[in-house]
Amino acid sequence: MLLQSGSSCGCCFRVRVGARGSRWSFWARHFGLSSGLKVVGRGWLDSRRLPVGAPWMHAQNLRLPVELLGAPSRLLGRSSVPVLAMVRFHTGSLSNAGRQQHSEAAEALLDICERRHFLRRREAAPQRTWDSYREGSHLGFGPLGVELRKNLAAQWWETIVVFREQVFAVDTPVLDSSETVGAPLGECLRVLPSKTLWEVLENEDLSKQEVLASLKTMLKVSGMLRGSLLHGALQQYVNCLELVNKKLPFGVAQIGVCFHPVKNNEEDNHVRTDERTMASLVWYSSARTAGQWLDYWLRQRLQWWRKFAISPSNFSSSDYHGEEGRRGSNIYYSFPWGEELIETLRNLGDTKLLQMYPGKASQLHGRDGRKNAVPHILSVSGNLDYGVLAYLCDCMHLNENALPRQKAFQRKVLKLHPCLTPVKVALDVGRGPTTELRQVCQGLFSELLENGISVWPGYLETMQSSLEQLYAKYDEMSVLFTILVSDTTLESGVVQLRSRDTTMKEMMHISRLKDFLTKYISAAKDV
């Protein structure tokens, strides 16, 4: 059941209904200002795009050990929904003031992503907009954006391959000459040596027909850049079928870069190459169970995308029917500029396999119970680059000033999921002897890195700045915790720990930091 708080925060959360004797009691946890609860339906909630706090940001979902006393009580004791008004992206109807506020929020997010190097800044661009990133003409991700995409890919790999039976990792070359056999010349990107091409074009002894014939020959023997990961998965089918002793179902997974031709504009014929990082799962099952597996994987994938989001309802799905009448599904994300395709699920039947291995149908048979048949293919292909942009838009929080006359935003923070955020901890120094404090930071830096916790070495910064400036910087970098080492640390071993989500500061002994941070991050994975 869903309840909506009657307070100004507008929190929505699930409750558990239980019976005690002859009375029914409602149980819920709420950390805002409660002035009453009312029951609302899921449809009503989705239609209004209410800001639902992500489960991993609620204290009751973080299963921290009892022995971690002190810091967790205050660091995790507040709701993820801010008390101050927030500007959130949504796709509903907006008034003129709402559109302006929405546009300002989108511009602020783009500015933060470029200043904090999630996205690479285009210095020569006359005006920075999201269109260049959406259309694939951007310069790529910055260092933090690359780390965010790496973390997203790692979560995908764990979910699809590591913690699942009968899914195998495969790797295929980016440039494959075997794909060119029978492939239409105008439907793929091919690689030609520029020197050889210019020699043919500048040869004045060749007629026009001879030049065209030479170019066609070069194109036919040239390698082709992959446009998807499906072809490589089909090439690995026979080997993987032997690995599972021909028992269905099973799958193969791969993450890699794919290339697509993109026109600069509709007026000319100039084409550039767009590259995208794709995550592909190809699932082989019997024709009898193909429809059931499509429904299963759609639920799993939609749940996975929503797991890391603050506003899960921005991820949606829709069904469609392909050219041969087979059902498929698409997963979308509601960006500030509209919905964009994030992932596709397609039921391809057995046609692709039969085309890949002509005349070898008997070698393709897999066992489904007592029957042997050529399996049907379910292709699940996700765009990790668009996934990074989706989570950057999802995690943006702009808290307005409490004073109505001051319209400037007070605090800007990117609240990425703990598993996705590029930097988990920032280490900085406060007052005290600089040399000794840096030695403490270096030891703590090494200890946290050895335990798989990414650390930002703020103590190496030579330019002096106030603590508020440091906190603002780390909030925009989506750093989970800021550790401040000061002269108190040298005396008693106690450091200051500040939380990104609650802005609460707690004192904790340096010997407990590793266990606290490790269990905090692992608890967020299990939610």
Buried (B, 14 or more C-beta within 10 A) or exposed (E): EBBBBEBEBBBBBEBEEEEEEEEEEEEBEBBBEEEEBEEBEEEEBEEBBBBBBBBBBBBEBBEBEEEBEBBBEEBBEBBBBBBBBBBBBBBEEEEEEEEEBBEBBBBBBBBBBBBBBBBBBBEEEEEBEBEBBBEBEBEEBBEBBBBBBBBBBBBBBEBBBEEEEBBBEBEBEBBBEEBBEEBEEEEBBBEBEEEEEEEBEEEEEBEEEEEEEBBEEBBEEBBBBBBBBBBBBBBBBBEBBEEBEBEBBBBBBBBBBBBBBEEEEEEEEEEEEBBBBBBBBBBBBBBEBBBEBBEBBBEBBBEBBBBBBBBBBBBBBEEEEEEEEBBBBBBBBBBBBEBBEBBBBBBBBBEBBBEBBEEEEEEBBBBBEEEBBBBBBBBBBBBBBBBBBBBBBBBBBBBBBEEEEEEEBEBBBBBBBBBBBBBBBBBBBBEBEEEBBBBBBBEBBEBBEEEEBBBBEBBEEEEEEEBEEBBBBBBBBBBBBBBBBBBBBBEEEBBBBBBBBBBBBBEBBBEBBBBBBBBBBEBBEEB
